[in-house]
Amino acid sequence: MPLEIERRFLVDPEGDWRLAARKEICRQGYILTQAPCSMRVRIMGDQAYLTIKSQREGIAREEFEYPIPLEDANHMLDHYCHEGQICKRRYYVPFDGLTWEVDVFEGPNQGLILAEVELDHVNQEFRKPDWVRQEISGDARYFNALLALNPYQSWAHEPDHS
């Protein structure tokens, strides 16, 4: 079974991560967001994918991702994902042998910047860049599927977690 193991963090908006050489625009929507899995349609740059993810167990979960035609993805996003879409810019930032993905959210999630790093195993040690702040791996509010339904800007903003 394909396994996704990732840790997620809040990001210093002033960090040098913006110097990353590669970035893409991402539009994604959720067809299903209820247990035992979520089903997502994503357009990343000029590629499209259908992804099914199991519930998290700690920082790991099963993930099945399949390329689909761009036209199909646009149709699904326009017709099946009215209440569950997010848009973001993703920066790919190499650091200490790993690639960090920094997501700058737009629209109703504007103001939120998250970083995630995928690991080979649950107990893998790694160094964090200076711009990485509080870990939010287990905080469900920051799961993309939930941000699509309960956007960051609608939260009663608590003090900044950074």
C-alpha positions in Angstrom: 0.0 0.0 0.0 1.3 3.5 -0.8 1.9 5.3 2.4 2.2 9.1 2.9 4.2 10.1 6.0 4.4 13.9 6.4 4.9 16.5 9.1 3.3 19.9 8.8 4.2 23.3 10.3 3.2 27.0 10.3 5.6 29.2 8.4 7.3 32.6 9.0 5.8 34.7 6.2 9.1 36.7 6.0 11.3 33.6 5.6 13.6 33.1 2.6 11.5 30.1 1.4 10.1 32.5 -1.3 13.4 32.3 -3.1 12.6 28.7 -4.2 13.2 28.2 -7.8 10.0 26.3 -8.5 6.4 27.1 -7.7 3.0 26.1 -9.0 -0.6 27.2 -8.7 -2.8 24.5 -7.2 -6.6 24.2 -7.3 -8.1 21.3 -5.5 -11.5 20.2 -4.4 -13.0 17.5 -2.3 -15.7 15.1 -3.6 -15.6 13.2 -0.2 -14.4 14.4 3.2 -15.9 11.9 5.5 -14.4 8.8 7.2 -12.9 6.4 6.3 -11.3 8.5 3.5 -11.2 11.7 1.5 -11.3 11.9 -2.2 -9.7 14.9 -3.9 -9.4 16.3 -7.4 -6.3 18.4 -7.9 -4.9 20.5 -10.7 -1.2 21.3 -10.1 0.2 23.5 -12.8 -0.9 21.8 -16.0 -1.3 18.3 -14.5 -4.4 16.8 -12.9 -4.9 14.0 -10.3 -7.5 12.1 -8.5 -6.4 11.2 -5.0 -7.9 9.0 -2.2 -6.4 9.3 1.3 -7.3 7.2 4.3 -7.7 8.6 7.8 -4.5 9.6 9.5 -2.8 7.4 12.0 -0.4 9.8 13.6 1.5 11.4 10.7 0.9 8.5 8.3 -1.9 7.4 6.0 -2.5 5.5 2.9 -2.6 7.5 -0.3 -3.6 6.5 -3.8 -3.0 9.1 -6.5 -3.8 8.8 -10.2 -3.2 11.2 -13.2 -6.4 12.2 -15.0 -7.1 14.4 -18.0 -7.1 18.1 -17.2 -10.5 18.5 -18.8 -11.9 15.9 -16.5 -10.4 17.5 -13.5 -11.9 20.9 -14.4 -15.3 19.3 -14.9 -15.2 17.6 -11.5 -14.0 20.7 -9.7 -16.8 22.8 -11.4 -19.6 20.3 -10.9 -18.7 18.1 -7.8 -16.7 20.3 -5.5 -18.8 23.4 -4.9 -18.4 23.5 -1.1 -14.9 22.0 -0.9 -12.3 23.9 -2.9 -9.0 25.6 -2.0 -6.5 27.5 -4.1 -2.9 28.0 -3.2 0.6 28.6 -4.5 3.1 25.8 -3.7 6.8 26.5 -3.4 9.2 23.6 -3.5 12.1 24.4 -1.2 15.1 22.0 -1.0 16.7 21.9 2.4 19.2 19.5 4.0 18.4 16.6 1.5 14.6 17.0 1.7 12.1 19.0 -0.3 9.8 21.2 1.8 6.5 22.1 0.2 5.3 25.6 1.3 1.7 26.4 0.6 0.5 30.0 0.4 -3.3 29.8 0.5 -5.5 32.2 -1.4 -9.2 33.1 -1.3 -11.0 32.3 2.0 -7.8 30.7 3.4 -5.6 33.8 2.6 -3.2 34.6 5.3 -2.4 31.0 6.0 1.1 29.6 5.1 1.9 26.0 5.8 4.9 23.8 5.1 5.0 20.1 4.9 7.8 17.6 4.5 7.4 14.0 3.4 9.4 11.4 5.2 10.5 7.8 4.5 9.5 6.5 7.9 7.6 7.8 11.0 10.7 8.2 13.2 12.9 9.9 10.6 15.0 12.7 12.0 15.4 15.9 10.0 16.5 19.5 10.4 14.0 22.3 10.1 14.7 25.5 8.2 14.8 28.7 10.1 11.4 29.8 8.7 9.6 26.7 10.1 7.5 27.5 13.2 5.0 25.5 15.3 4.2 21.9 14.3 0.5 21.4 13.4 0.7 17.8 12.1 -2.0 16.6 14.4 -4.2 19.7 14.3 -7.2 18.7 12.1 -8.1 22.4 11.5 -5.2 22.6 9.1 -6.0 19.5 7.1 -6.7 20.7 3.5 -10.0 18.8 3.4 -11.2 20.7 6.4 -9.8 24.0 5.3 -12.0 23.6 2.1 -15.1 23.4 4.3 -14.0 25.7 7.2 -11.7 28.3 5.7 -9.0 30.0 7.8 -10.5 33.4 7.4 -13.8 32.2 9.1 -12.0 31.1 12.2 -12.4 33.2 15.3 -8.7 34.1 15.2 -6.9 33.1 18.3 -3.5 34.6 19.0 -1.0 33.8 16.2 0.5 30.3 16.7 3.8 31.4 15.2 
